[in-house]
């Protein structure tokens, strides 16, 4: 038998109480919903943590983290689906300092086929038929783009943006939101046509004015690079100078939305304390 006396395991009889550990303050997150313009560079797609793309330039200036949610070809409708169905957005939202809708470019591009039909091409079987369908669409697109309708009509772009903004605001009342209007392109794959850009930009700008959402004009940031052929050879995506220019405008938009205060650290562009500013 053990010589030890009975142990008293009743509450309150444990060893001296430990000092409660206070978890370190979690950094804010910049939650970005985007199309490929936000993560493509002059030679192609880049990892979400590449420091040269505008979301990471902005986050570095603010001393925030980034959650980049996007895919090539995404429209404002895809942002709605991502915000409501992607668990990464659910995880990021409680810690987000601001949300950016960096879409609308694809919305305004011409689409000879309805989006639903165009996206079904990838599912065509057998493989030879899929290649035939893809090649056929690739031949038709630049020829029909000058007369084609946009991938998403302007009023629908606005409807999806507002649905997403309202859903996010319901869960995080008052969270700063910034959105953008389309960039420009000189892509031969679209017949260099962008006749729906102005209508999309006007609709989103009007929505932003109504809802108090700062709107970033991507054309103002990247136009000189794209239209002069200094961007990606595809005529749509940007060089890193354009990414830096977009970052500058996004920072101004975030400040306007109240996401941060340039404050005493204006020389570096960082908020005085981006983890505690409200």
C-alpha positions as CSV (number, residue, x, y, z in Angstrom):
1,X,0.0,0.0,0.0
2,X,1.1,3.5,-0.6
3,X,2.1,5.5,2.4
4,X,0.7,8.7,0.8
5,X,-2.4,10.1,2.4
6,X,-5.5,10.6,0.3
7,X,-5.3,13.4,-2.2
8,X,-7.7,16.3,-2.0
9,X,-8.8,17.0,-5.6
10,X,-11.7,19.2,-4.6
11,X,-12.0,22.6,-6.3
12,X,-9.8,25.3,-4.8
13,X,-7.3,22.9,-3.4
14,X,-4.9,22.9,-6.4
15,X,-1.5,24.5,-6.4
16,X,-1.1,28.2,-6.3
17,X,-3.1,29.8,-9.1
18,X,-1.1,30.6,-12.2
19,X,-1.1,34.1,-13.6
20,X,-3.5,34.1,-16.5
21,X,-1.7,34.4,-19.8
22,X,-3.0,37.3,-21.9
23,X,-2.9,36.3,-25.6
24,X,-1.1,38.7,-27.8
25,X,-3.2,41.2,-29.8
26,X,-4.1,39.7,-33.1
27,X,-3.2,41.9,-36.1
28,X,-6.0,43.2,-38.3
29,X,-6.7,41.5,-41.6
30,X,-7.3,43.1,-45.0
31,X,-10.0,41.0,-46.5
32,X,-9.8,41.3,-50.3
33,X,-12.3,39.8,-52.8
34,X,-10.8,40.0,-56.3
35,X,-10.3,38.8,-59.8
36,X,-6.9,37.9,-61.3
37,X,-5.9,41.5,-61.7
38,X,-5.0,41.6,-58.0
39,X,-2.5,38.7,-58.1
40,X,-1.2,38.6,-61.7
41,X,2.0,40.3,-62.6
42,X,3.8,41.1,-65.9
43,X,4.5,37.4,-66.6
44,X,1.5,35.6,-65.1
45,X,-0.1,34.6,-61.8
46,X,1.6,35.0,-58.5
47,X,1.2,33.5,-55.0
48,X,-1.1,35.4,-52.7
49,X,1.9,36.3,-50.5
50,X,4.0,37.9,-53.2
51,X,5.1,41.3,-51.8
52,X,4.9,43.0,-55.2
53,X,1.1,42.8,-55.7
54,X,-1.0,45.6,-54.4
55,X,-2.9,43.8,-51.6
56,X,0.4,43.0,-49.9
57,X,1.8,46.5,-50.5
58,X,-1.2,47.9,-48.8
59,X,-1.1,45.5,-45.9
60,X,2.6,46.1,-45.4
61,X,2.0,49.8,-45.1
62,X,-0.8,49.2,-42.5
63,X,1.0,46.4,-40.7
64,X,-1.9,44.1,-41.3
65,X,-2.3,40.6,-42.6
66,X,-4.1,39.8,-45.9
67,X,-6.8,37.3,-46.8
68,X,-6.9,37.2,-50.6
69,X,-10.0,35.5,-52.0
70,X,-10.3,35.4,-55.7
71,X,-9.9,33.6,-59.1
72,X,-9.4,34.5,-62.7
73,X,-12.5,35.7,-64.3
74,X,-14.4,36.5,-61.1
75,X,-17.2,39.1,-61.3
76,X,-19.1,40.8,-58.5
77,X,-21.5,37.8,-58.5
78,X,-18.6,35.6,-57.6
79,X,-17.7,37.9,-54.7
80,X,-21.2,37.3,-53.3
81,X,-20.8,33.5,-53.6
82,X,-17.4,33.7,-52.0
83,X,-18.5,35.9,-49.1
84,X,-21.4,33.6,-48.3
85,X,-19.9,30.2,-49.1
86,X,-16.1,30.3,-48.6
87,X,-15.1,29.5,-45.0
88,X,-11.9,31.5,-45.3
89,X,-14.0,34.7,-45.5
90,X,-16.0,33.6,-42.4
91,X,-12.7,33.1,-40.5
92,X,-11.2,36.4,-41.7
93,X,-14.2,38.7,-41.2
94,X,-14.1,38.8,-37.3
95,X,-10.5,40.1,-37.5
96,X,-10.8,42.3,-40.6
97,X,-10.0,45.9,-40.4
98,X,-11.5,46.5,-43.8
99,X,-13.0,44.8,-46.8
100,X,-12.1,45.5,-50.4
101,X,-14.2,44.5,-53.5
102,X,-11.5,44.5,-56.2
103,X,-13.7,43.2,-59.0
104,X,-16.0,44.6,-61.8
105,X,-13.4,44.4,-64.5
106,X,-14.6,41.1,-65.8
107,X,-18.2,42.2,-65.4
108,X,-17.6,44.9,-68.0
109,X,-15.7,42.7,-70.5
110,X,-17.7,41.5,-73.6
111,X,-18.9,37.9,-73.5
112,X,-20.2,36.4,-76.7
113,X,-21.8,33.6,-74.7
114,X,-23.7,33.8,-71.5
115,X,-21.4,33.2,-68.6
116,X,-23.1,29.9,-67.6
117,X,-22.5,28.4,-71.0
118,X,-19.0,29.7,-71.3
119,X,-18.0,28.2,-68.0
120,X,-19.5,24.9,-68.9
121,X,-16.8,24.4,-71.6
122,X,-14.4,23.1,-69.0
123,X,-16.8,20.2,-68.2
124,X,-17.3,19.0,-71.8
125,X,-16.3,15.4,-72.4
126,X,-14.6,13.7,-74.1
127,X,-11.3,15.7,-74.1
128,X,-11.2,16.1,-77.8
129,X,-14.7,17.7,-77.8
130,X,-13.7,20.0,-75.0
131,X,-10.6,21.2,-76.9
132,X,-12.7,21.7,-80.0
133,X,-15.2,23.8,-78.0
134,X,-12.5,25.8,-76.3
135,X,-10.7,26.5,-79.6
136,X,-13.9,27.4,-81.3
137,X,-14.8,29.9,-78.5
138,X,-11.3,31.3,-78.6
139,X,-11.8,32.0,-82.4
140,X,-15.2,33.6,-81.9
141,X,-14.5,35.7,-78.9
142,X,-12.3,38.5,-80.5
143,X,-14.6,38.6,-83.5
144,X,-17.9,38.9,-81.6
145,X,-16.6,41.0,-78.7
146,X,-17.3,44.4,-80.3
147,X,-21.0,43.6,-80.5
148,X,-21.3,41.3,-77.4
149,X,-23.0,42.1,-74.2
150,X,-21.0,42.4,-71.0
151,X,-20.3,39.3,-68.8
152,X,-22.5,40.9,-66.1
153,X,-24.8,43.8,-66.8
154,X,-24.1,46.9,-64.7
155,X,-27.2,46.8,-62.6
156,X,-26.5,43.2,-61.6
157,X,-22.9,44.1,-60.6
158,X,-24.4,46.7,-58.3
159,X,-27.0,44.3,-56.9
160,X,-24.4,41.7,-56.0
161,X,-22.1,44.3,-54.5
162,X,-24.9,45.6,-52.3
163,X,-26.0,42.2,-51.2
164,X,-22.4,41.4,-50.2
165,X,-21.9,44.7,-48.5
166,X,-25.1,44.4,-46.6
167,X,-24.4,40.8,-45.5
168,X,-20.9,41.8,-44.3
169,X,-22.3,44.8,-42.5
170,X,-24.9,42.7,-40.8
171,X,-22.1,40.5,-39.2
172,X,-19.6,43.4,-38.7
173,X,-21.7,46.6,-38.4
174,X,-19.8,49.6,-39.6
175,X,-16.8,47.8,-41.0
176,X,-15.0,49.9,-43.7
177,X,-15.7,48.8,-47.2
178,X,-13.9,50.0,-50.4
179,X,-14.8,49.0,-54.0
180,X,-13.4,49.6,-57.4
181,X,-14.5,50.3,-61.0
182,X,-13.0,48.6,-64.0
183,X,-9.4,48.9,-65.3
184,X,-8.7,49.2,-69.0
185,X,-7.3,46.7,-71.5
186,X,-5.8,46.3,-75.0
187,X,-6.4,42.5,-75.2
188,X,-6.7,41.1,-78.6
189,X,-8.6,38.1,-77.1
190,X,-11.4,40.6,-76.5
191,X,-11.0,42.4,-79.8
192,X,-9.7,45.3,-77.8
193,X,-13.3,46.1,-77.0
194,X,-14.4,47.5,-73.7
195,X,-17.5,49.4,-74.6
196,X,-19.4,48.5,-71.4
197,X,-16.7,49.9,-69.1
198,X,-18.3,53.3,-68.7
199,X,-21.7,52.0,-67.9
200,X,-20.3,49.6,-65.3
201,X,-18.1,52.4,-63.7
202,X,-21.1,54.8,-63.6
203,X,-23.4,52.2,-61.9
204,X,-20.8,51.3,-59.3
205,X,-19.9,54.9,-58.6
206,X,-23.5,55.8,-58.1
207,X,-23.9,52.9,-55.7
208,X,-20.8,53.9,-53.7
209,X,-22.1,57.5,-53.4
210,X,-25.4,56.2,-52.1
211,X,-23.9,53.8,-49.6
212,X,-20.9,55.8,-48.5
213,X,-18.4,53.3,-50.1
214,X,-15.2,54.9,-51.4
215,X,-14.7,53.9,-55.1
216,X,-11.3,53.4,-56.6
217,X,-10.8,54.1,-60.3
218,X,-8.4,51.4,-61.5
219,X,-8.1,53.1,-64.8
220,X,-6.6,56.2,-63.2
221,X,-4.0,54.0,-61.5
222,X,-3.0,51.6,-64.3
223,X,-4.1,53.3,-67.6
224,X,-0.8,54.7,-68.6
225,X,1.0,51.4,-68.1
226,X,-1.7,49.1,-69.8
227,X,-2.5,51.4,-72.7
228,X,1.2,51.9,-73.6
229,X,1.9,48.2,-73.6
230,X,4.0,48.2,-70.4
231,X,1.8,45.6,-68.6
232,X,1.4,41.9,-69.1
233,X,1.7,40.9,-72.8
234,X,-1.9,39.7,-72.6
235,X,-3.0,43.3,-72.6
236,X,-5.1,43.0,-69.4
237,X,-2.9,42.3,-66.4
238,X,-0.5,44.8,-64.9
239,X,3.2,45.4,-64.3
240,X,4.4,46.0,-60.7
241,X,4.5,49.8,-61.2
242,X,0.8,49.6,-61.8
243,X,0.3,47.4,-58.7
244,X,2.1,50.1,-56.7
245,X,-0.1,52.8,-58.1
246,X,-3.2,50.8,-57.2
247,X,-1.9,50.4,-53.7
248,X,-1.6,54.1,-53.3
249,X,-5.2,54.7,-54.3
250,X,-6.4,51.8,-52.1
251,X,-4.7,53.4,-49.1
252,X,-6.4,56.7,-49.8
253,X,-9.7,54.9,-50.1
254,X,-9.2,53.0,-46.9
255,X,-8.4,56.2,-45.1
256,X,-11.5,57.8,-46.5
257,X,-13.6,54.8,-45.3
258,X,-12.1,55.2,-41.8
259,X,-10.1,52.0,-41.8
260,X,-7.0,53.7,-40.4
261,X,-5.6,57.0,-39.5
262,X,-2.2,58.0,-41.2
263,X,-1.5,59.8,-37.9
264,X,2.0,60.4,-36.6
265,X,3.6,57.8,-38.9
266,X,2.7,59.5,-42.2
267,X,6.3,59.4,-43.2
268,X,6.1,55.6,-43.5
269,X,2.4,55.5,-44.4
270,X,1.6,53.3,-41.4
271,X,-1.1,53.9,-39.0
272,X,0.0,55.0,-35.5
273,X,-1.4,51.6,-34.2
274,X,-3.3,49.7,-36.8
275,X,-4.1,46.9,-34.3
276,X,-5.9,49.2,-31.9
277,X,-7.3,52.0,-34.0
278,X,-11.0,52.0,-34.4
